[in-house]
Amino acid sequence: MEQDVLIALLSLAGTLTGTLGGILTSARLTNYRIEQLEKKVDRHNGFGERIPVLEDRVTAISHRMDCLEGGKT
């Protein structure tokens, strides 16, 4: 009977170790993927800051072209 209890306790310890190991590995992978997504979001946020500047430049260039074309005709 004592042998059965020992086997049951060893099985419990193995199950707990495997479960906790799986949980920790999953958490690390999830954190890694979240970090990668945050890096992508940061890159896209940079575009959000640049677009208004580009729009202003395009407007200025368009205005200059209109002035040059108007002067030729």
N, C-alpha and C positions, 0 to 999 in steps of 0.2 A: 504494500500500500504506500509506503514511503517513497518508493521508486516512482510511482505514478504522480505523486505530488511534486517531486523534483522535476520530472519531465514536464509537467504542466507549468511550473514556475519558469523553467528554461524556455518553454514555448512562448509564454507571456513576455519574457524579457526580449526574446528575438523579435516578436511581433511589434512590441513598443519601439525597439531600436529601428526596425525597418520603416515603421510608420513615421517616426520623427525625422529620420533621414530623408524620406520622400518629401515631407512637408518643408524641410529646410531647403532642399534642392529646388523645389517648386517656387519657394519664396525668392530665392536668389535669381532664378530665371525671370520671374515676373519683374523684379526690381531692375534687372539688366534691360529688359525690353522697354520698361517705362523710361529709363534713362535715354535709350536710343530714340524713342518717340519725342522726348523733350528736346533733344538736339535738333531733330527735324523741325519741330515747331519753332525753335529759336531761329533757324535759317529762314523759315517762311515769314516770321515777324520782321526780319531784316528787309524783306521785299516790301512789306507794308509801309515801312519808313521811306523806302526809296521811290515808290510809285508817285507820290505827290510831287517830289522833286522832278522826276522825269516829265510829269504832266506839265509842270511850269515851264520846263525847257522846251517841250514840244510847242506849247502855246507861244512862247517867245520866238522860236524859229519860224513858226507859221506866220506870225505877225511880220517878221522881217522879210519873209518871202513875199507876202502880200504887198509890202511896201516897195520891194524891188520890182515886182511884176507890174505894179501900178505905175512906177516911174518909167518903165520901158514903153508902155503903150500910150 
